[in-house]
Amino acid sequence: MSKITILDVAKKSGFAVGTVSRVLSNDISVKDSTRQKILKVIDELHYTPNVNGARLRLKHSGVIAVMVPVINHPFFAEFVEYVEQIAMENKYSLLLVTSQMNKEREKEILKKIRQKEIDGAIFVTHYSHDEKELINLPLVSIDRHLANFVPCITSNNYDSTKEAIEQLIASGAKKIGYIGTKPLVDSEVLLREKAYLDVIKEHQLEPRFMNEVIDHGEEEKLVDKFLDSYKDLDAIFASNSVLSQIVYSKLVSRGAKFPNDIQLIGYDGLVKEIRSLMPITTIYQPIQEMANTAFRVLKQIIDEEEVDQIYVLNTTINKGITTK
């Protein structure tokens, strides 16, 4: 079967190729009724445009956006700092948007890209978006899969989590818990959960597991619920730095001794200035490399260059006092 082309879309929809092209490039001059008819035909024909090659950038604003759920989160704060640094080095201005509990803020950024007010955006989101809204927009995602044409920058979530759980088992741990939070959109972060469950099953251990959708700021309630539900733990894997800090503090306040009574490994790492204050064994993501890669890939898209669909960066495990 031959590949569906833009000519096929034009023929079936009854509109000119130029009109179809303007719809694909999110040209706001196209009437909404026309746009909807063409999009319907695109769906019916399962037409997939060459997104990276089809972008027609009439001008550059010199501004990119970074969208994060909240800024008072260790990973997001450090990530934004590094993006701002590399953006300034490349003579770009940065628009920071925090979007938790307000998907409309993200939609507003998409609108600004279509209207050429900003050149593109780096998404760290908990929300999914209709793929039609994202076609031909210069976007890069961190961890989340927004669409198969939006590049994703992530770390080796599965392998690093698997290694961490296996280390806990090798040290004698048998009652290993997992506490995590998860977004509402398909995310590479969910591979941490999968790695834990796979290793626990392989070693025929009982899973002690809690991974829930929560808002940032509700982590302490989740930790209390987790620790009250599983009182016999001899090791814990926490899927992000906020959870690992709270687990550490809660267990210390309850009189637990690390690492003899219980062991703890966290994911993400902490803001660089306070890492030495929380000596937790941690899987560190290369946050600066992630930020630099995200900016570089976004710039390539803006410049109409070909890019890969996913970029997986290696982590490192930094041993602290919470493991044997």
Disulfide bonds with the S-S distance in Angstrom:
none
